[in-house]
């Protein structure tokens, strides 16, 4: 700012001169002290908003049918937690899942990990619908020691509700906006084993906007699999929906099992939409049926499908950097009666080495079915 000038003191109209002892004479022009500029207010620091929990392939544009979409949980049947991380416990999860209904979490504003001290098991009579919604903030962890979630309509311990447990409509299980980490079903051979994070038999099942990392199941065996998910016997052979979800996603985060480093099933149809499966591995040895002198397994680095009549549809999805010790670095698909079909639409399957065998012209895929896989608008390499 400029310096302000003071009034000019004038001696006009007088011939008097001050004497020598009158002290120093005053300057005819006095300056006022400079005025300090007013500091500009510093901009307020806004806390960065947390990134939304969005899983799967952001570039996937496959249409999602109504049956595959997330469930509205605004009117939850029950809530796990009382607003703090400490109130969200393994026992609270186990109790809520057993009770059934639409389940949400209230664990505070920050992400929370709940390490399960026991597997959460669905009671078959407590449907017809069970929804587990983590709100994008909850990780359920098996701690590297146990399976996380279990549903089985043919398990008497969970209660029979029909005379045809292998083909019944309920319970309908949905998991959404959740992370499943470090599940491990190694040594658990119920229904053939597998399903490190989630095991499902019967009813209906879907996964929406969820993440699966570092899950495990037995390292050998000709037909067991599904480091993340193992599914058997879905109602009327309707598909399991996997929508906008991630399995692995980065080096060191993938699943590992004898077969199916992400998904595994027998006689079950799947529709996988706008998802990502990467860095998963099938580590068994000897394929299926197992070669002489081997324990078997090693097929389907990401996906292992076996059985008779079933379908696999992959749309808007990236399957990359998975590995199979035997066949199908990305997908192993065997329809024993050759009625099964496979479709790949608007997807990318790349860098999925099969150390043993794969179908010529379909890198990363071993396929035996009704005809060749139908591939449209996709890249295989």
C-alpha positions in Angstrom: 0.0 0.0 0.0 1.2 3.5 -0.6 2.5 5.7 2.2 0.2 8.4 3.4 1.4 11.9 3.6 0.9 14.0 6.8 -0.1 17.6 6.9 2.6 20.0 5.8 3.7 22.2 8.7 4.3 25.8 7.4 6.2 28.7 9.1 4.6 31.4 6.9 3.8 34.7 8.5 6.7 34.7 11.0 10.3 35.9 10.8 11.3 34.2 14.1 14.0 31.6 14.0 14.4 29.1 16.8 17.4 29.5 19.0 20.2 26.9 19.0 19.2 25.5 22.4 15.7 24.9 21.4 16.7 21.4 20.2 16.6 20.1 16.7 14.2 21.6 14.4 11.2 19.5 13.3 11.3 18.3 9.7 8.8 20.2 7.6 7.4 16.9 6.3 6.5 14.0 8.7 5.7 10.5 7.4 3.1 8.2 9.1 4.2 4.6 9.7 3.4 2.2 6.8 0.2 0.2 7.1 0.6 -3.5 7.0 -1.5 -5.3 4.4 -4.3 -7.3 5.6 -3.5 -11.0 5.1 -5.8 -12.9 2.8 -7.8 -15.6 4.5 -6.2 -19.0 3.8 -8.6 -21.3 2.0 -10.2 -23.8 4.3 -8.9 -27.4 3.9 -11.6 -29.7 2.9 -11.3 -33.3 3.9 -11.2 -35.4 0.8 -14.3 -37.4 0.3 -13.8 -41.1 0.6 -13.8 -42.9 -2.8 -17.0 -44.7 -3.5 -16.8 -48.5 -3.2 -17.1 -49.4 -6.8 -15.9 -52.8 -7.8 -15.7 -54.7 -11.1 -14.9 -53.4 -14.5 -15.7 -49.6 -14.9 -15.6 -50.0 -18.6 -18.1 -52.9 -18.7 -21.4 -52.0 -20.2 -23.3 -55.2 -20.2 -27.0 -54.6 -19.3 -27.9 -55.9 -15.9 -31.3 -57.6 -15.6 -33.6 -56.7 -12.7 -33.0 -60.1 -11.1 -29.2 -59.4 -10.9 -29.4 -55.9 -9.4 -28.6 -54.9 -5.8 -31.4 -55.3 -3.3 -32.9 -52.2 -1.6 -31.8 -52.4 2.0 -33.1 -49.1 3.2 -35.6 -50.9 5.4 -33.3 -53.5 7.0 -34.7 -56.3 9.1 -31.7 -56.1 11.4 -28.5 -54.1 11.8 -25.1 -55.4 12.9 -23.4 -53.0 15.2 -24.2 -49.9 17.2 -22.3 -47.2 15.4 -18.8 -48.2 16.5 -16.2 -50.6 15.1 -16.1 -52.5 18.4 -19.8 -53.2 18.2 -19.3 -55.1 14.9 -18.2 -58.5 16.0 -18.0 -62.0 14.6 -20.7 -63.2 16.9 -23.0 -60.4 15.8 -22.5 -61.4 12.2 -23.1 -65.1 13.0 -26.3 -64.3 14.9 -27.7 -62.0 12.3 -27.0 -64.4 9.4 -28.7 -67.2 11.3 -31.7 -65.0 12.0 -32.0 -64.1 8.3 -33.7 -61.2 6.6 -32.2 -58.0 5.2 -29.0 -57.2 7.1 -27.0 -54.0 7.2 -24.0 -52.8 9.3 -23.5 -49.8 11.6 -19.8 -49.8 12.4 -19.0 -46.1 12.3 -17.9 -43.8 9.4 -14.6 -45.6 8.6 -14.0 -48.9 6.9 -13.9 -51.8 9.4 -12.6 -55.4 9.2 -14.5 -58.1 11.1 -12.4 -61.2 11.6 -14.7 -64.2 11.9 -14.2 -66.5 14.8 -16.8 -68.9 13.3 -18.4 -69.4 9.9 -21.7 -67.5 9.5 -24.3 -70.1 8.5 -27.8 -69.6 7.0 -30.7 -71.3 8.6 -32.8 -72.6 5.7 -36.1 -71.8 7.4 -35.1 -68.2 8.1 -35.6 -66.9 4.5 -37.1 -66.6 2.1 -34.5 -63.8 1.5 -31.2 -63.2 3.1 -29.3 -60.0 2.1 -25.9 -59.1 3.5 -25.1 -55.5 2.7 -21.7 -54.0 3.8 -22.4 -50.5 2.6 -18.9 -50.5 1.0 -17.2 -50.2 4.4 -17.1 -53.7 5.7 -14.6 -56.5 5.2 -15.5 -59.9 6.5 -12.2 -61.8 7.0 -11.7 -65.5 7.6 -8.3 -64.7 9.1 -6.7 -67.3 6.9 -8.3 -70.0 9.0 -11.9 -70.5 8.1 -14.7 -70.2 5.5 -16.7 -67.0 6.0 -20.2 -67.7 4.8 -22.2 -71.0 4.3 -25.6 -71.9 2.9 -26.7 -75.5 2.2 -30.3 -76.5 1.7 -29.3 -80.2 1.9 -27.5 -79.9 5.2 -29.7 -81.3 8.0 -27.8 -79.2 10.5 -29.3 -76.1 8.9 -32.8 -77.6 8.6 -34.6 -79.2 5.7 -37.5 -77.1 4.4 -38.6 -79.2 1.4 -38.4 -82.8 0.2 -36.3 -81.7 -2.8 -33.4 -79.8 -1.2 -31.3 -80.0 -4.4 -33.9 -78.0 -6.3 -35.7 -75.5 -4.1 -36.4 -71.8 -4.6 -35.3 -70.5 -1.2 -33.4 -69.2 0.6 -32.4 -66.5 -1.8 -29.0 -65.2 -0.7 -27.5 -61.9 -1.8 -24.2 -60.4 -0.8 -23.5 -56.8 -1.9 -21.1 -54.0 -1.2 -18.8 -56.2 0.8 -15.2 -57.4 0.9 -14.5 -61.1 1.6 -10.8 -61.5 2.6 -8.6 -64.4 3.7 -11.3 -67.1 3.7 -9.9 -70.6 3.9 -11.8 -73.8 3.6 -8.8 -76.1 3.4 -9.5 -79.5 5.0 -13.3 -78.9 4.9 -14.5 -81.6 2.5 -18.3 -81.1 3.1 -20.0 -81.6 -0.2 -16.7 -82.2 -1.8 -14.9 -79.2 -0.4 -14.0 -75.8 -1.9 -15.5 -72.3 -1.3 -12.8 -70.6 0.6 -15.0 -67.5 1.2 -18.5 -68.7 0.4 -20.1 -72.1 -0.1 -23.7 -72.3 -1.5 -25.8 -75.3 -2.3 -29.5 -74.9 -3.2 -31.8 -71.9 -3.4 -30.6 -68.8 -5.3 -27.4 -66.8 -5.0 -26.1 -63.6 -6.4 -23.1 -61.3 -5.8 -23.2 -57.5 -6.4 -20.5 -54.9 -6.1 -18.2 -57.0 -3.9 -14.6 -57.8 -3.7 -12.8 -61.1 -3.0 -9.1 -61.1 -2.0 -6.6 -63.7 -0.8 -9.1 -66.6 -0.4 -8.0 -70.2 -0.3 -9.2 -73.8 -0.5 -7.5 -77.2 -0.7 -4.5 -77.2 -3.0 -5.2 -80.6 -4.6 -8.1 -82.7 -5.7 -9.7 -83.4 -9.1 -13.1 -81.7 -8.7 -13.0 -79.4 -5.7 -12.5 -75.7 -6.2 -13.6 -72.1 -5.8 -11.1 -70.2 -3.7 -13.7 -67.4 -3.5 -17.0 -69.1 -4.2 -18.2 -72.7 -4.7 -21.9 -73.3 -5.8 -23.9 -76.4 -6.3 -27.6 -77.1 -7.1 -29.3 -73.8 -8.0 -33.1 -73.8 -8.3 -34.3 -74.8 -11.8 -30.7 -74.3 -13.0 -31.2 -70.5 -12.9 -27.9 -68.7 -13.1 -25.8 -67.4 -10.3 -25.3 -63.7 -11.0 -22.0 -62.0 -10.4 -22.3 -58.3 -11.1 -19.7 -55.5 -10.9 -17.4 -57.5 -8.6 -13.7 -58.1 -8.3 -11.8 -61.3 -7.6 -8.1 -60.6 -6.9 -7.6 -57.4 -8.8 -3.9 -57.0 -8.2 -0.8 -59.1 -7.8 -0.8 -60.9 -4.5 -4.6 -60.4 -4.0 -5.9 -63.3 -6.0 -7.4 -66.6 -4.8 -5.7 -70.0 -4.9 -7.2 -73.4 -5.0 -6.8 -76.8 -6.6 -9.3 -75.7 -9.3 -11.1 -72.4 -9.9 -9.0 -69.6 -8.4 -12.2 -67.5 -8.2 -15.3 -69.5 -9.0 -16.2 -73.2 -9.1 -19.3 -75.3 -9.6 -20.8 -78.5 -10.7 -23.9 -78.4 -12.8 -24.5 -74.7 -12.1 -25.1 -71.9 -14.6 -23.4 -68.5 -14.2 -23.9 -65.0 -15.6 -20.8 -62.8 -14.9 -21.4 -59.1 -15.8 -19.0 -56.1 -15.7 -16.6 -57.8 -13.3 -12.8 -58.4 -13.0 -11.0 -61.6 -12.3 -7.2 -61.3 -12.1 -4.2 -62.9 -10.5 -6.1 -66.0 -9.4 -4.6 -69.5 -9.8 -5.5 -73.2 -10.0 -2.6 -75.0 -8.3 -3.7 -78.7 -8.3 -1.7 -81.4 -10.1 -3.0 -84.1 -12.4 -6.3 -82.6 -13.9 -9.7 -84.3 -13.7 -9.9 -87.3 -13.7 -6.6 -87.3 -12.0 -3.7 -88.8 -13.9 -2.1 -91.9 -12.3 0.1 -91.0 -9.4 -1.2 -87.5 -9.0 -3.7 -86.0 -6.5 -5.6 -84.2 -9.4 -6.7 -80.7 -10.1 -5.0 -77.6 -11.5 -7.7 -76.3 -13.9 -9.6 -73.1 -14.3 -7.3 -70.3 -13.2 -10.3 -68.1 -12.6 -13.4 -70.2 -13.4 -14.0 -73.9 -13.1 -17.3 -75.3 -14.5 -18.1 -79.0 -14.6 -21.3 -81.1 -14.9 -23.9 -81.8 -17.6 -26.4 -79.1 -18.8 -25.4 -75.6 -17.7 -24.4 -72.3 -19.2 -21.7 -69.7 -18.7 -22.1 -66.1 -19.9 -19.3 -63.6 -19.5 -20.2 -60.0 -20.5 -18.4 -56.7 -20.0 -15.8 -58.5 -18.0 -12.0 -58.5 -17.7 -10.3 -61.9 -17.0 -6.5 -61.4 -17.0 -3.3 -62.6 -15.5 -4.8 -65.8 -14.1 -2.9 -69.1 -14.3 -3.8 -72.8 -14.4 -1.2 -75.5 -13.7 -3.2 -77.8 -16.0 -6.0 -76.6 -18.3 -7.9 -73.3 -18.8 -5.8 -70.4 -17.4 -8.9 -68.3 -17.5 -11.8 -70.8 -17.8 -12.2 -74.5 -17.6 -15.6 -75.6 -19.0 -16.6 -79.3 -19.3 -20.1 -80.3 -20.1 -20.0 -84.1 -19.7 -23.0 -84.7 -21.9 -22.0 -81.9 -24.3 -25.1 -79.9 -23.8 -23.5 -76.9 -22.0 -22.9 -73.6 -23.7 -20.6 -70.6 -23.2 -20.9 -67.0 -24.4 -18.3 -64.2 -24.2 -19.6 -60.7 -25.0 -17.8 -57.4 -24.9 -15.1 -58.8 -22.7 -11.3 -59.1 -22.5 -9.6 -62.4 -21.7 -5.8 -61.9 -21.8 -2.6 -63.3 -20.4 -4.1 -66.4 -18.8 -1.6 -69.1 -19.4 -2.6 -72.8 -19.3 0.5 -74.8 -18.4 -1.1 -78.1 -19.5 -3.8 -77.8 -22.2 -6.4 -75.5 -23.7 -8.7 -75.4 -26.7 -7.1 -74.3 -29.9 -8.1 -70.9 -31.0 -9.4 -69.9 -27.6 -6.3 -68.9 -25.5 -6.8 -69.4 -21.8 -9.9 -71.5 -22.3 -10.5 -75.3 -22.2 -14.0 -76.0 -23.5 -16.0 -79.2 -24.1 -19.7 -78.4 -24.8 -22.5 -78.2 -27.3 -20.4 -76.2 -29.8 -17.6 -73.8 -29.8 -17.9 -70.8 -27.4 -19.8 -67.9 -28.9 -17.5 -64.9 -28.8 -18.7 -61.4 -29.8 -17.0 -58.0 -29.4 -14.3 -59.5 -27.2 -10.6 -59.9 -27.2 -8.9 -63.3 -26.4 -5.2 -63.3 -26.1 
